[in-house]
Amino acid sequence: MANEDLGRTLRRLRRLASLTQEELAERSEVSVDVIRQLEQGRKHSARLPTLHALANGLGVELTTLLGDPPAVASTGESDGPRFVAVRRAIMPTLWGPEPEPPGPDFSLDRLREQIADGWTQYHSAEFDTVMNALPELISEARRVTASGNPNDGDRRTGFAFLGKALQLAGHVAVRMGKTDLALISLERAIDAAGQSSDPLLLPMIVNSTAWTYQRQGRLEDALNIALRTADDMANAGHTGTADGLKVWGALTMSAATSAARSGDYERAAAMMETAEKEAARVAKLPDGGDNRMVSVFSPSSVRIERVRLAVQYGHPQDALALAKGMRLSKDTPPSWRTWLLLDVARAHTDIGDAPGAVKTLESLRRVAPTWMQHHTLAVAIVRDLWSLPNHPAGLRSLAEFLGVE
């Protein structure tokens, strides 16, 4: 895998973690000479297992080390006009005019459907479409919150919709690499959730916040808020419905991911075992109706996360065994299918099965081509395979599709 910014990013992340090159070498079990060569620009490539080890040693996601591509496929701009409009919607002008109440043609049901569609588009990597819609969705929800008295049902519903729209904006900001803006959006979403009547909204937004902390390398913070919120949900009796259990399960899996990336694999495995047992209950509980507005949690998502953690543990054979013959539920979003196929491709690459990796990436290209183009990891795998002396059939086509030279 080649990346002209790899050495510079590695040096910056190492300094942010207050680590010397020798300390990072000890934590990651990567040769200090390799680290020096990368940081000094004398070496521009590293195989995926080395990159995984460095990311784990730094306490960050692999994509943080590699650098995520901007989530705007058409222009490649990370701060284009669409995103500027989203930022302004998240942070309207201080002391600006109060939002006007919605007009006579406004429909709460239509607004809810538009926000739900936005989440579907996000999970399908239709980021341009989502960013086009977000400013108006946020503004419409704010207008609802400006009408009626504090106890008015529509007003509280408006706060719930505002929370979901701001949560979606936070996710988009993370995909754009703007994690600080994402946290601002999520904090405002939490405030809106507190004024709504939806008891599941706050824990869902907390889960998004934990994910953002993970992206920033704040693994202990991510672990703590996810666990505390999951415990609060259980203590309040909010896991007796399918929707409530999904939110609890997503928080538990998030905590497991943070524990694994912190090196506490036993704790992560225990949490995933609990999550897997509880996921089997989802289908037996009363269904809330619209899966687009609720956290992803099912036996399929638990298995996907177990595959991911096995790869991160450095057990590619276990990951492939978990993934073999897996049948995903119909409501598994394209984003989750993408993560599964990428991790399977990583596992094949790590065991030296280049044809298997290419075959998996070809499947990903058929299933979720847009997501594939937005994942630096897909590029990393193809570049890693390209460095091999013998290129398997189909690799050149994948390289051309991803723009890998």
ABEGO torsion letter per residue (X at the ends): XBBAAAAAAAAAAAAAAGBBAAAAAAAAGBBAAAAAAAAAGABABBBAAAAAAAAAAAGBBAAAAAEBBBABAAAGBAABAAAAAAAAAABBBBGBBBBBBBBAABBAAAAAAAAAAAAAAAAAGBAAAAAAAAAAAAAAAAAAAABEBAABAAAAAAAAAAAAAAAAAAAAAAAAGBAAAAAAAAAAAAAAAAABABAAAAAAAAAAAAAAAAAAGBAAAAAAAAAAAAAAAAAAGAAABAAAAAAAAAAAAAAAAAAAAAGBAAAAAAAAAAAAAAAAAAAABBBAGBAAABBBBBAAAAAAAAAAAAAAAGBAAAAAAAABGBBBBAABBAAAAAAAAAAAAAAAAAAGBAAAAAAAAAAAAAABAAAAAABAAAAAAAAAAAABABBBBGAAAAAAAAGBX
